[in-house]
Amino acid sequence: MSSSGAVSIQSARLSQIGVNRQVLKEGSSVLVRVIADRGGGKYEGSVAGVRVQLTSSKPLQAGDSFAATISVKNGLVVVTPKDISGMAGLQGAGEIALQFNEVSQSQLFSLLESLGLPADNLSSSILQSFKQMGLKMDSVLANKIRSLALRFAGKEKSAAEVLSLLAQKGIEADEDEIKALLTFLESEEGSGPGRNLEKEIPSHKKKSKEKLINRINSTEGAWYFLPFEMVEVAESLEENRHILGKGCLRLLFDTVNSLKLLNLDCVYNNRRYLFSLSYDGNQIKNTYFNVIEDGVKTDTEDKVKELKKHFMTAGINPGKIIWTDEEVLEGSASGLESFVSFGGEI
């Protein structure tokens, strides 16, 4: 749910893990339907095609349906009936408040098993990548990505993210190209402070990764990669070029080409900086970050205060600033994605 009142409404059981989601905004119209009376004032209902459990102090009838309006009040998603004049059971019922609940690890693993996926962190990561990019859940595709990712020993999660991205953009790539890209991204991002910034990737692997990055960036879709270097160059000699830092920007756009995430992984001055900025429209909603110095995590409270000062000096509203674990922010930061289910009360 965003500050502009956007609501993620999902359908059926698989939608609890972010599949087939329908994004509704403040003022959107939805159809509410009473499916069954479960007794004791409990009902099974449907809101925008989503099955929910409803509780009503007024008697309802199975088959009742009505149009309603989405709104957000006091942090709750609310569905307000538009016209209930012909439905005595709903007179005075007022609003339907939907409460979102984060799916537990055990529930998620149960869903993975129902999809025919091993219940482990790699499968969870694949689903998170799908959800992050708005991909519909395809258990066949998810299993294929998992099988391919397992070929990249030690880089399975990164491989799964890249393979999911390629699937979203409809790009074919062979194993050598993917391996070259993963090696390059590890060189730019993941090796951490203390590594040799001047170390070069073999030329044939560099060409492979450049070709794949160019194909990714020239194909419309979710993610774009922007590798960069910070260099110091002597005034006269290019060969005196000295790399001070390097990293990669990853930009995630939604289906209407609005920036959704900006991720930065950069090593500079013997520190590794990890950032993931989530956007709502043109505004930063949340700033997730982590800083590692000489391989040691720094004081989180001091870093949050320091970062707030930098944003204030630059005149930028960073939204909520959140210190986040390194493993969550690495790569596409798909670890930030959570899965929700919800019920409701009339």
C-alpha positions as CSV (number, residue, x, y, z in Angstrom):
1,M,0.0,0.0,0.0
2,S,1.5,3.3,-1.0
3,S,1.1,6.8,0.3
4,S,-1.2,7.6,-2.7
5,G,-3.6,4.9,-1.6
6,A,-2.7,2.1,-4.1
7,V,-3.9,-1.3,-2.9
8,S,-2.6,-4.6,-4.1
9,I,-5.6,-6.9,-4.5
10,Q,-4.8,-10.5,-5.3
11,S,-6.9,-13.4,-6.5
12,A,-7.1,-17.1,-5.4
13,R,-4.7,-19.0,-3.2
14,L,-1.6,-18.5,-5.3
15,S,-2.2,-14.7,-5.1
16,Q,-1.2,-14.9,-1.5
17,I,2.4,-15.1,-2.8
18,G,2.0,-12.2,-5.1
19,V,0.6,-13.8,-8.2
20,N,-1.9,-12.3,-10.6
21,R,-2.2,-9.2,-8.6
22,Q,-4.6,-6.4,-9.5
23,V,-3.5,-3.0,-8.4
24,L,-6.3,-0.7,-7.2
25,K,-6.0,2.9,-6.2
26,E,-7.9,5.2,-3.9
27,G,-11.4,5.6,-5.4
28,S,-11.3,2.4,-7.5
29,S,-14.5,0.5,-7.8
30,V,-14.7,-3.2,-6.9
31,L,-17.4,-5.9,-6.8
32,V,-18.1,-7.4,-3.4
33,R,-20.0,-10.7,-3.3
34,V,-21.1,-12.9,-0.4
35,I,-20.3,-16.5,-1.3
36,A,-21.4,-18.6,1.7
37,D,-22.7,-18.3,5.3
38,R,-20.2,-20.0,7.6
39,G,-22.4,-19.5,10.7
40,G,-21.9,-17.3,13.8
41,G,-21.8,-14.1,11.7
42,K,-18.9,-15.5,9.6
43,Y,-19.1,-15.4,5.9
44,E,-16.9,-16.3,2.9
45,G,-16.8,-13.4,0.5
46,S,-15.1,-12.1,-2.6
47,V,-13.6,-8.6,-3.1
48,A,-12.4,-7.8,-6.6
49,G,-12.2,-11.6,-7.2
50,V,-10.3,-12.2,-4.0
51,R,-11.7,-14.7,-1.5
52,V,-11.8,-13.3,2.0
53,Q,-13.3,-14.2,5.3
54,L,-15.9,-11.6,6.4
55,T,-17.5,-11.0,9.8
56,S,-20.8,-9.0,9.9
57,S,-23.0,-7.9,12.8
58,K,-25.8,-7.8,10.2
59,P,-27.2,-11.0,8.6
60,L,-26.1,-11.5,5.0
61,Q,-27.3,-13.8,2.3
62,A,-25.2,-16.0,0.0
63,G,-25.4,-14.5,-3.5
64,D,-25.6,-10.9,-2.3
65,S,-23.4,-8.7,-4.4
66,F,-22.8,-4.9,-4.6
67,A,-20.4,-2.3,-6.0
68,A,-18.0,-0.7,-3.5
69,T,-15.2,1.9,-3.4
70,I,-11.7,1.4,-2.3
71,S,-10.2,3.8,0.2
72,V,-7.5,3.9,2.9
73,K,-8.4,5.1,6.4
74,N,-6.0,5.1,9.4
75,G,-3.7,2.7,7.6
76,L,-6.4,0.2,6.8
77,V,-7.7,-0.8,3.3
78,V,-11.5,0.0,3.4
79,V,-14.2,-1.1,0.9
80,T,-17.4,1.1,1.2
81,P,-20.6,-0.1,-0.5
82,K,-22.0,2.4,-3.0
83,D,-25.6,1.4,-3.1
84,I,-27.2,-1.1,-0.8
85,S,-30.7,0.2,-0.8
86,G,-32.1,-3.1,-2.2
87,M,-30.2,-5.3,0.3
88,A,-31.7,-5.3,3.7
89,G,-29.0,-7.4,5.2
90,L,-26.4,-4.8,4.4
91,Q,-28.3,-1.8,5.7
92,G,-26.1,0.0,8.2
93,A,-23.3,-2.4,7.6
94,G,-21.1,0.5,6.5
95,E,-17.5,-0.4,5.5
96,I,-15.5,-3.5,4.8
97,A,-12.1,-3.2,6.4
98,L,-9.5,-5.6,4.9
99,Q,-6.5,-6.5,7.1
100,F,-3.3,-7.7,5.4
101,N,-1.3,-10.4,7.1
102,E,2.3,-11.4,6.2
103,V,2.6,-15.0,5.2
104,S,4.8,-17.0,7.7
105,Q,7.8,-19.0,6.5
106,S,5.9,-22.3,7.1
107,Q,2.9,-21.1,5.1
108,L,5.2,-20.0,2.3
109,F,7.0,-23.3,2.2
110,S,3.6,-25.1,2.1
111,L,2.7,-23.0,-0.9
112,L,6.0,-23.9,-2.6
113,E,5.3,-27.5,-2.1
114,S,1.8,-27.1,-3.6
115,L,3.5,-25.7,-6.7
116,G,5.9,-28.6,-6.9
117,L,8.9,-26.5,-5.8
118,P,11.3,-27.7,-3.1
119,A,10.6,-25.7,0.1
120,D,13.9,-23.9,0.5
121,N,15.4,-20.4,0.3
122,L,16.2,-20.7,-3.4
123,S,12.6,-21.4,-4.3
124,S,11.5,-18.5,-2.1
125,S,13.9,-16.2,-3.8
126,I,12.5,-17.2,-7.3
127,L,9.0,-16.4,-6.1
128,Q,10.2,-13.1,-4.7
129,S,11.8,-12.2,-8.0
130,F,8.6,-13.1,-9.8
131,K,6.6,-10.9,-7.4
132,Q,9.0,-8.0,-7.7
133,M,8.8,-7.9,-11.5
134,G,5.0,-8.5,-11.6
135,L,5.4,-11.9,-13.3
136,K,2.5,-14.3,-13.2
137,M,3.3,-17.5,-11.3
138,D,4.2,-20.3,-13.7
139,S,5.3,-23.3,-11.7
140,V,6.9,-24.9,-14.9
141,L,9.0,-21.7,-15.5
142,A,9.9,-21.5,-11.8
143,N,11.1,-25.1,-11.7
144,K,13.1,-24.5,-14.9
145,I,14.8,-21.4,-13.5
146,R,15.6,-23.3,-10.3
147,S,17.2,-26.2,-12.2
148,L,19.3,-23.8,-14.3
149,A,20.3,-21.7,-11.2
150,L,21.7,-24.8,-9.5
151,R,24.3,-25.1,-12.2
152,F,26.0,-21.9,-10.9
153,A,27.5,-23.3,-7.7
154,G,27.7,-20.6,-5.0
155,K,25.8,-18.1,-7.1
156,E,22.4,-19.8,-7.2
157,K,20.4,-16.8,-5.9
158,S,22.1,-14.3,-8.2
159,A,21.6,-16.7,-11.1
160,A,17.9,-17.2,-10.3
161,E,17.4,-13.4,-10.3
162,V,19.2,-13.0,-13.7
163,L,17.3,-16.0,-15.2
164,S,14.0,-14.5,-14.0
165,L,14.9,-11.2,-15.5
166,L,15.8,-12.8,-18.8
167,A,12.4,-14.7,-18.8
168,Q,10.5,-11.5,-18.1
169,K,12.2,-9.8,-21.0
170,G,12.0,-12.8,-23.3
171,I,15.8,-12.9,-23.8
172,E,17.6,-16.2,-24.7
173,A,21.1,-16.5,-23.3
174,D,23.5,-19.5,-23.1
175,E,25.2,-20.7,-19.9
176,D,28.5,-19.0,-20.8
177,E,26.9,-15.6,-21.2
178,I,25.1,-15.9,-17.9
179,K,28.2,-17.1,-16.1
180,A,30.2,-14.1,-17.6
181,L,27.5,-11.7,-16.4
182,L,27.4,-13.2,-12.9
183,T,31.3,-13.0,-12.7
184,F,31.1,-9.4,-13.8
185,L,28.4,-8.4,-11.3
186,E,30.4,-10.2,-8.6
187,S,33.5,-8.2,-9.6
188,E,31.6,-4.9,-9.6
189,E,29.5,-5.5,-6.5
190,G,29.7,-8.6,-4.4
191,S,33.4,-9.2,-3.6
192,G,33.3,-6.6,-1.0
193,P,35.9,-4.2,0.5
194,G,39.6,-5.1,0.4
195,R,39.5,-6.6,-3.1
196,N,41.7,-5.4,-5.9
197,L,39.7,-2.8,-7.8
198,E,42.1,-2.8,-10.6
199,K,41.6,-6.5,-11.4
200,E,40.4,-7.1,-14.9
201,I,38.0,-9.7,-16.2
202,P,39.4,-11.8,-19.1
203,S,38.6,-10.1,-22.4
204,H,36.4,-12.9,-23.8
205,K,34.2,-12.9,-20.7
206,K,34.0,-9.1,-20.7
207,K,32.7,-9.2,-24.3
208,S,30.1,-11.8,-23.3
209,K,28.8,-9.9,-20.4
210,E,28.8,-6.6,-22.3
211,K,26.7,-8.2,-25.1
212,L,24.2,-9.6,-22.6
213,I,23.9,-6.3,-20.6
214,N,23.4,-4.5,-23.9
215,R,20.6,-6.9,-24.8
216,I,19.0,-6.5,-21.4
217,N,19.2,-2.7,-21.5
218,S,17.9,-2.5,-25.1
219,T,14.9,-4.8,-24.3
220,E,11.9,-3.1,-22.7
221,G,11.0,-4.7,-19.4
222,A,11.6,-4.6,-15.7
223,W,15.3,-4.3,-14.9
224,Y,18.2,-2.3,-16.4
225,F,21.9,-2.6,-15.4
226,L,24.2,0.4,-15.3
227,P,27.7,-0.5,-14.3
228,F,30.0,2.4,-13.4
229,E,33.6,3.2,-12.2
230,M,34.9,6.1,-10.2
231,V,38.3,6.9,-11.5
232,E,41.2,9.3,-10.9
233,V,43.1,10.2,-14.1
234,A,46.4,12.0,-14.4
235,E,46.1,15.2,-16.4
236,S,48.3,14.0,-19.2
237,L,48.3,10.2,-19.3
238,E,45.4,7.9,-19.7
239,E,47.5,4.9,-18.5
240,N,47.7,6.6,-15.1
241,R,44.0,6.0,-14.7
242,H,43.3,4.7,-11.2
243,I,40.1,3.1,-10.2
244,L,38.8,4.5,-6.8
245,G,35.6,2.6,-6.7
246,K,33.1,0.7,-8.9
247,G,29.6,-0.7,-8.7
248,C,26.3,-1.1,-10.5
249,L,23.0,0.7,-10.5
250,R,20.0,-1.4,-11.1
251,L,16.7,0.3,-12.1
252,L,13.4,-1.5,-11.9
253,F,10.4,0.0,-13.8
254,D,6.8,-1.1,-13.5
255,T,4.4,-1.9,-16.4
256,V,3.7,1.8,-17.0
257,N,7.4,2.6,-17.1
258,S,7.5,4.4,-13.7
259,L,10.6,3.9,-11.6
260,K,9.8,1.3,-8.8
261,L,13.3,0.6,-7.4
262,L,16.8,2.0,-7.6
263,N,19.4,-0.3,-6.3
264,L,23.1,0.6,-5.7
265,D,25.9,-1.8,-4.9
266,C,29.2,0.1,-4.8
267,V,32.7,-0.4,-3.3
268,Y,34.5,2.9,-2.6
269,N,37.2,4.0,-0.1
270,N,37.3,0.5,1.3
271,R,33.6,0.4,2.1
272,R,30.8,-1.4,0.5
273,Y,27.6,0.5,0.1
274,L,24.2,-1.2,-0.5
275,F,21.1,0.9,-1.2
276,S,17.6,0.1,-2.4
277,L,15.3,3.1,-2.8
278,S,11.6,2.3,-3.4
279,Y,9.5,4.9,-5.2
280,D,5.9,5.9,-5.2
281,G,5.4,8.1,-8.3
282,N,8.3,10.5,-8.3
283,Q,8.8,10.4,-4.5
284,I,11.1,8.0,-2.5
285,K,8.9,5.9,-0.2
286,N,11.6,3.9,1.6
287,T,15.4,4.0,1.7
288,Y,16.9,0.6,2.7
289,F,20.7,0.5,3.1
290,N,23.7,-1.2,4.6
291,V,27.4,-0.1,4.9
292,I,30.3,-2.5,5.5
293,E,33.7,-1.1,6.3
294,D,36.7,-3.4,6.2
295,G,34.3,-6.3,6.2
296,V,32.8,-5.2,9.5
297,K,29.2,-4.0,9.9
298,T,29.1,-0.4,11.3
299,D,26.9,1.1,14.0
300,T,23.5,1.2,12.4
301,E,22.0,4.0,14.5
302,D,24.8,6.4,13.7
303,K,24.7,5.5,10.0
304,V,20.9,6.2,9.9
305,K,21.5,9.6,11.5
306,E,24.4,10.4,9.1
307,L,22.4,9.4,6.0
308,K,19.4,11.5,7.1
309,K,21.7,14.5,7.3
310,H,23.0,13.9,3.8
311,F,19.5,13.7,2.4
312,M,18.4,16.9,4.3
313,T,21.5,18.8,3.0
314,A,20.6,17.7,-0.6
315,G,17.0,18.8,-0.1
316,I,15.7,15.3,-0.7
317,N,13.0,13.5,1.2
318,P,14.3,9.9,1.7
319,G,11.0,8.5,3.1
320,K,11.6,6.0,5.9
321,I,15.3,5.1,6.3
322,I,15.8,1.5,7.2
323,W,19.1,-0.3,8.0
324,T,18.7,-3.7,6.3
325,D,20.8,-6.9,6.2
326,E,23.4,-7.2,3.5
327,E,22.0,-10.5,2.1
328,V,18.5,-8.9,1.6
329,L,19.8,-6.0,-0.4
330,E,22.3,-7.8,-2.6
331,G,21.5,-8.2,-6.3
332,S,18.0,-7.1,-7.1
333,A,17.0,-6.8,-3.4
334,S,14.2,-9.2,-4.0
335,G,14.5,-10.2,-0.4
336,L,12.5,-7.1,0.4
337,E,9.4,-8.6,-1.1
338,S,7.0,-10.2,1.3
339,F,3.9,-12.2,0.7
340,V,0.5,-11.4,2.2
341,S,-2.9,-12.8,2.7
342,F,-5.9,-10.9,4.0
343,G,-9.3,-11.3,5.6
344,G,-11.9,-8.7,6.3
345,E,-14.6,-7.4,8.6
346,I,-17.8,-5.7,7.7
